[in-house]
């Protein structure tokens, strides 16, 4: 249950953006990275920055590879405990998205210490610790700074067998696409910031954003699962495009098949949309073909930044039942087949 009534301050009032909507826009990020200098890549580095994957993977030996990732952001909710839980769940997700098992975390903490009561900061950290405990890992250290806006997140490390790593760039022609969590977190966060989200909507938002993507561990054992990523700040279309570009294939998505959080299409139609959603479309809309029946609200859901979103899996059609079973057993009851990997240039076609 939310502890929002205990919060003495509105955390979101301290930040110019919240959750994964804080991400630098995809187009701007691409321009920044384009100007970065290259460096020699060691043979043991199995996954680096080349395909915008979820985490780095470094082979330690024939039996083990180290997965390393970091994620942090400004508040998406006002309740400090919930903010800590969401941020930690989101950070750990990158390990699961590679198919790995998390082993340890380091906390990243930036707080306006002269403006936020210390007990509020403490609740943020407690929220993060509770999720790490659920994932079975310690927070073994970290770093703190006095900052203008509240920032919290984790560095997370995990392990995996080198042969079981699930990259975002290995989808195959004919693969089915499966999404584990419903879309619409950014829509709900926009409604929350405008103070129009009811208690049921808030509970839905917290339930989704604090659900660990643990099924990624079991999916790593399936050779028929070819590619995997999690859906975060660039929205479903942005992260699916990364899969397409890395795999040098196209994708087709069925709008009617997408799982959606309750009431988000109505809220989007009423204008409760994050600025990040528009920036996402501006960055990659030229690589998307929308059917004429797709409404502006539906387009917004396709680009909606997902804080601690679900896993997107590309798998052999024969493995669909196994993948859905793993998700359902893990409590992801709304997991659904949403489309296909098809031949062509890295583009996405969205059908009604």
URGI-V63647 format. One line per field, one symbol per residue. ss: DSSP state (~ for helix, > for strand, _ for the rest). phi: phi as a letter, one per 20 degrees, with the letter a starting at -180 (. if undefined). psi: psi as a letter, one per 40 degrees, with the letter a starting at -180 (. if undefined). A space follows every 10 residues. Layout:
# URGI-V63647
ss: ???
phi: ???
psi: ???
This chain:
# URGI-V63647
ss: ___~~~____ ~~~~____~~ ~~___~~~~~ ~~~~______ ____>>>___ _____>>>>_ ____>>>>>> >>>______~ ~~~~~~~~~~ ~~~~~~~___ >>>>>>>>>> >______~~~ ~~~~~~~~~~ ~~~~~__>>> >>>>>>____ >>>>>>>>>> _~~~______ _____>>>>_ __>_~~~~~~ ~~~_____~~ ~~~~~~~~~_ ____~~~~~_ ____>>>>>> ____~~~~~~ ~~~~~~~__> >>>>~~~__> ___~~~~~~_ ____~~~~~~ ~~~~~~~>>> _____~~~~~ ~~~_______ >>>>>_~~~~ ~~~~~~~~~_ _____>>>>> >>_____>>> >_
phi: .fdgfeffce gffecebclf ffgfggffff ffffefffbf efgfffccef clffbeccfe afdccedcbb bbaegdceff ffgfffffgf ffgffffene dfcaccedcc cffedegfff fffgffffff ffffenceee qqbccecfdf cbaceccbca fgedfdeedd fcgnfedcde dfepffffff fffemdefff ffffffgffd efegggffff eeffeebbbd ecfemgffff ffffffelbd bccdgfeffc fgmffffffe oecfffffff fffcgfdcde ffefegffgf ffdgfeelfe edddcggfeg fffffffffe nefegbfdrb ecfpffccdd dg
psi: iifdeeheih deeeieiiae eeihiddddd ddddeiiiih hidegdhbed ffidiihhhd aeeiihhhii hiiiheidhd dddddddddd dddddddeei hidiihihhh igdedhiddd dddddddddd ddddefiihe aaiiihidih hiaihhiiii hdeehhieef iiheiihhhd iiiedddddd dddefehidd ddddddddee hhfdeddddd ehdehdiiii hbdeiddddd ddddddefii ihhhdeehhi ihedddddde eghidddddd dddedeehhh idehiddddd ddehhhhfaa ihhhihdeed ddddddddde egeehiheai hiiiigihhh i.
